[in-house]
Amino acid sequence: MNIQFENPDKVNGLMTLTIEKADYEEKVEKALKNYRKRAQIPGFRPGMAPMSMIKRQYGMSVKVDEVNRLLGEKLYEYIRENKIQMLGEPLPNEEKQKPLDFEGDGPLEFVFDIAVAPEFKAELTNKDKVDYYHIEVDDKLIDRQVQMYQSRGGQYEKVETYQSRDMLKGDLRELDAEGNTKEDGITVSEAIMMPEYIKVDDQKKLFDGCKLGDIITFNPKKAYPDNDSEVAALLKLKKEDVAELTADFSYQVTEISRFVPAAVDQKLFDQVFGEGAVKDEKEFRQKIADSLKPQLIIDSDYKFLQDVRAYVEKKVGKLEFPEALLKRMMLNNNKDKGADYVEKNFEGSIRELEWHLIKEQLVAANEIKIEDADVKSVAKEAARAQFAQYGMTDVPEEYLDNYAEETLKKRENVDGLVDRAIDIKLTEQLKKVVKLNEKKVTLDEFNKMMEGK
């Protein structure tokens, strides 16, 4: 076999592989002999069919399979041994690849386009300075968290008089032009409303201060202009059935419910952190602060790695890529989406590819290694964060272990968790390598920065 590789512009590679009969003949003969031993051909005992018949039936497919196996093996062997950093997969050259004659015994020539990663050096030292934001756990942030816990532990209570944000239950009746209940009109029993969300002020004000038993006359279409879905949901109709509706409705209030947040007391402390873990409000607030800090560090680290990315990309400068070839690859991988999809998403893909290559160098330079335990730890933290969203802050470690193990059984989850594990270790290492320009910010200030990204 002969292999030639041309790479004149450093990023567009052309590989030519010439396979001779001698390269595959022995393997083909061996495979055909094995076919003969197993072949069940009418009129012949197993293993006794003429070799000429075996070759006629299986020779071509065996030859093609062996040539393709040899082709892939030698191609990737050459790339590995010559340390070619290939992007994506090889594609047949559209101009130089000639039709292949598998029928004859002559040489078979394969010509591939190879996308080669650009040569560059991504390096960070203690001479490089990158911002690092410490998010302060201030009283405002703790207050917000306390209110969230109060809201989770709160409940609706029945009241006599409506106030803003209360929930009403009542009976709806369609009215005629004279303001009387329309015979055979639309009626809805126990219709639930929250007047706070009515879009038009003069319709919303009709409910101000209403009491149990009061009858309010309002117009649903005026209350929710340009929102037939809202009107249809209130009247329990299909959206198309309210398109031409103009009538007023009466609404007799039968129930008023007010959401009352939980009191900041021992019952709330026990609900959030477990029975007896917190004795008073001061301990409660301190416990909240302590629980917030790890998450805020995660947020700070995420922002730091983003800033590292921007810093190194600027330091490395614009990289040259084999764009035409990469577009062919992208189209080949997204045949169902077409060329427009490629053009629309290509620039973003190149940005991500550039960061991927830079990060590879940073990972190698800092000797980052990922073990199974690192990936499982990430899976556990993801599970912990997911449970925390539902107010479950004290999930047993054994339960988290089992949840993580189940997550890792699904192959589609693993790559993302590995990437996250790499980011965590790389971030920790780079915080020791570069000079940190440390700044203190509130969570609101931090969020504003992140919104600007």
N, C-alpha and C positions, 0 to 999 in steps of 0.2 A: 504494500500500500504506500502511496505517495501523498503527503500532505503539504500544501503550500499555504502560507498566510501572509496577506498583504495588509498593511495598516498605514498608508501614506499620510493621512491627516490626523492620526492618533485616535480617532473616535469611530470612523467607519472602517470596519474590517471586512476583508473578503477571504474566505477560506475555501480552498479547492481540495477535495479528497478524491483520489483515483483508486478504485478498487479493482484489482486484477483477479482473474479466475483462480489463481493459486491461493489467494487470500481466504477464499470461502469454500473451495472445492472439497477439501477433506471433511469439513463440518457438515456440508450438505450430504455427502456420501454416508456419513455416520448416521445422520438423521433419517435418511431414506432406508437404511438397513433396519433401524429401529421401527420404522413404519411397517416394513415388510414382516417383522416378527409379530406385530400386533394386528395386521390387516386381516379383516374377515371378508374374503372375496369368494363369491359363489364359484364352485367347481374346483376350489383349491383348499387343501388343508392349511391351517394357520401356519404362517412362516414359509409356505412353499410356493407362493405366487411368484411368477417371473419378475425379476428386477425391472425389466423393460416396462412391464405393466405398472409397477409402482412408480417409476419415474414419470410415466405418461400421466398418471392420475395426480401425483403429489409433487413432482419435481419442481414445477414453477413456484408454487406457494412456499415450499421449503427454501428455495433459493432466495426468494424475495425476503422472507423472514430472516434468513441468516445474514443477508446483505444489510438489512436495516439494523439488525442487532450489532453487527460489526461497525457499521457507520456511526451509530450513537456512541458506542464504546470508545472508538478511536478519536472521535471528535472531542468528547469531554475529557479524555485522557490528555490530548494535546493542549487543551485550554488549561487544564490543571497544572500540567508539567511546565508550561510556559508562563504561568501566572498571569493569564489574560483575565482582567476583570470584566466579564461579559455582563451586559444588561439584558434581562429577558432571555428569550430563546432564539436560536438561529432561525433565519427565514431563507427559503430558497431564493437565489438571485433571479430577478425577473428578466434580465437581459442575457446573462451568460449561461444560465442553466439550459442545457440541450435535452431533447427527449431521450429517455433511457431505454435501451434495448436489452431487456432481460431474457429475450429468446436466444440471443447469440452468446458466444464465449468471449467476446471482446471486453476491454476494460469499461467500467462504469464510472463516469465522472459526475461528482456532485459539487455544486457551487453554492455556498451559503453567504448571506450577509450577516455579519456579526456586529452588534452594537457594543462598543467598548467604552467603559467609563473614562471620563476625562482625568488627566493626571493633575493632582493638586496636593497641598499639604495643609491639613487642618490641625492647628496646635494651639494649646492654651498653657500659659505659665502664670507665675505670680506677678508678672508685669501687666497682665490683662486685668482690667477692673470692670466688674459687672454689678449692677444694682441688685440689692436683696432687700425685700420689704418685709418687715416684722409687723404683723397685724395685731394691734392692741386689743386686749379684752377689756373694754371700758364698760362703765355702768349702763350706757345706752344699749350696748350689745347684749349685756346680761338681762336688762329690762325686756328687750325684745324676745329673748329666749324664755323668760318667765311667762310672758304673755302668751307665747306659743303653747307652753305646757298648760296654762290656765284654759286656753281655748280647747285643747284636746280633752281636758278633764271636765269641761263645762257641760251644761245641759239646757234644754228648753223648759221654761216654766210658763204656766198659764197666767195671764194678766187680764185686767178689765179694760184698759185704755191703750190705744196704739201709740207707739213711739217709733221714730226712725229705726229701720233695720229689723223691726218685728216681723213675724210671719203671720199672715192671716189665713183663715179658712172660712169659706162662706158659700152661699148659693147664688149662682149667676142666672139671670133671666133676661132674655132678649126683649126689648121694648119696641112698641110701634111708634108711629110718627107723633102720636098724642102723649107718649110717655107712659102708656099702660103696658102691662105684660102682654106680649104678643101670643095669640093663640097658635099653638103648634110651633112656637118659636124655639130657638136654641136654649136649652137649659143644662146647667152643670151643677151637680150637688157636690159639696165639699171641695170646691175649687180652691187651690192654694195660690196665694199671691204674696209677693214681697214688694210693696209699693216703692220701696227705696230704689228699685231697679227700673221703674217707669222712666222713660226717656224724656217725656214732655212735662215741664214744670206745672202747668195749669191742671193737667190730669193727675199728677202726683199729689198736689195740694188738696185734692178732693178727699183724700184719706187721712189728712192731718187730724189727730186727736179723736179719731172715731172710736166708738165703744161697742161692746157686745150688743148685738141686736140692731145696730144702726144699719140703714140702707143707703148705700152710695150709688149715685148714677154717674157712669163714666163711659167712655167710648174706647174699646180695645184697640181699634185701628189708629185712633189718634194717640193713644198712650204708647203704642209701639210702632211708630211710622217706619215704613220700608222694612218691616220685619214680620212678614206673614208667618214665618215659622214659630215665632213667639206667640202670636195670636192663636194660631192653630193648636199649639200645645196647651194654652189656657182653656180654650173652648173644646178641647178633645175632638178636633176635626182634622181632616186632611188639609195640607197647605193650599191646594187648589180650590178648596171649598170656601176659603175666606178671602179670596182675591177681590171679590166684588162687595164684600161686607161693609156696610156703613152705619149700621144701627148702634144706638146706645144700649147699654145693659145696666140692670140693677144688680147690686152685689150686697147681700145681707150677711153681715159679719156674724159668724157662729162661734169663732174661736180666735183668740189672739195669743201667740206664743212668743216669748222673748228669750233670746239666748243669754244665759248668765254664766260667765266664766267661773271656773272653779276658784275657790278661795285659796290664798297662799297659806296653807295650814299643814298640819301633820299628814292629813289624808293625801294631799297633793305630793308632799315629800316622798311618802311611801310608794305612791303610784309611779313616780319618775325613777327613783333610785333604789327602791326595795325597802321593805319594812325595817324601820329602825336605823337605816343607814345615815339619815340626816335628822337632827333634833330641832333645829330652828331655822329661821329665814336667812340668817347670816351664813350658816353652814350650807344651806341650799344654794345660795348665790355663789359661794366659793366652789361648790361641787360643779355647778354649771360652768364656771370659769375654767376649772380644771379639765372638764370634758370638751370644752371648745378649743382649747389650745392645740391638741394634736391635729384636729381638722384644719385649723388655721395655718399650721406649719405645712400641711399638705398643699394648701392653696398657695402659700408663699413659695414653696418649692416648684410648683407648677409654673408660676410666673417667672421664677428664676430661670428655669430651663427654656422658657420661651425667649427670655432676654439673652440667654447664652446663644440660642439659635440665631437671633437677629445679629448679635455681635460677631459670631464666627462667620456667618454668611457674608457680612460686610467685609470682614478681614480676608476671606478667601477670594472674594470678587466673583464676577460673573463666570460661570463655567460653560464650556462649549459641549453641546450634546449632538449626537447624530439625529437631528429632529425628524427628517423625512423617514428614516428607518424606524424610529420610535413611534411615529404616527402609524406606520404600517402595522407594527406590533399591536398597538392599541386598538386599531380597527379590527385586526385579526382576532383579538380577544373580546371584541364587542360587536360582532357581526350583526346582531339583531338591532343594535342602536344606530349604526350608520356613521357616515363621515361627519355629519353635523355635530353629533355627540363628541366625536374626537376633537374637532376644532374648538368646541366650547369648553372642554375640560382639559385640553392638553397643557395649557400654561400652568394650571394648578397641579397637574401630575408631575410636571418638571420640577416645580418648587418642592414637592414632597420627595421626589427622587434625589434632588440635590441635598436636602436635609438628611435623608437616609444614608447617603454616601459619607457626608460629614460625620454623622453620628457613629457610623461604623469605625471611622478612624479614631474618634475620641474614645470609643469603647475599647478598641485595641490598645491605644496608647496608655490607657489607665488600667489595663489588665482586668477589665470587668468580666467576671464569670458568673453565670446564672446556674444555680442548683435547683433541684426539684423542690427543696424546702422554700426557696425564694418565691417560686411560682405559687406554691400552696399558701404562703403567707399573704400574697397579694389577693388570692381568691378569698381568703378568710376576711381580709379587710373590706373587700367589696361586699361580702355578705353582711358584715357588721354595719356598714354604711346603709345598706338596703333596709335592714331591720330598723335602724335608727330613724329612717324616714317615717316609719309607722309608730314611732314612740317606744320601740323596744330597745332599750339601752343597756339591758343587763342579760343578754342572751348567753347561756352557758357555753364555755369553750368547746365542750364535746359536741354540742349542736352545730357550732360554727365549723368545726373540723369535718363533720359529716356533710354539711352543706357544701363546703369547699371541695371535698372529694367527689361529690356528685357533679359539681360544675366542671371539674377537670376531666371527667369521663367523656364529655362532649368535645370532640375535636375542634369544633368551630369556636369554642371559647378559649382554647389554649394559646393560640398565637397572640391574641390581644393581651392575655395575662402575662405572657413572656415579655412582650414589648413594655408593659407597665413595670415589670420587675427590673428590666434593663434601665428604664428611665429613673427609677428610684435609686438604684445603685450608682448610676452615672451622676445624678444630681448630688448625692452625698459626697462623691469623690471630687467633683468639680468645685463644690463649696470649699474644699480644702486646698484646691489648686490655685484658683484665681483670687484676686484681691476683691473682697466684698465691699461694695459701697452701701453700707447698711442704713436703712431709713425706717422710721416708725410711721405707720399710717393707721387710720381707723378703717373698719371694714367698709364703710360707705365710700371712703376715698379709694380703697383698693378696688371695689366693685366698679367704680367709675373708670378707673384705669383699664380694667378688663373689658368693659363695654366698648372702649375706644379701640380695641384690637381688631 
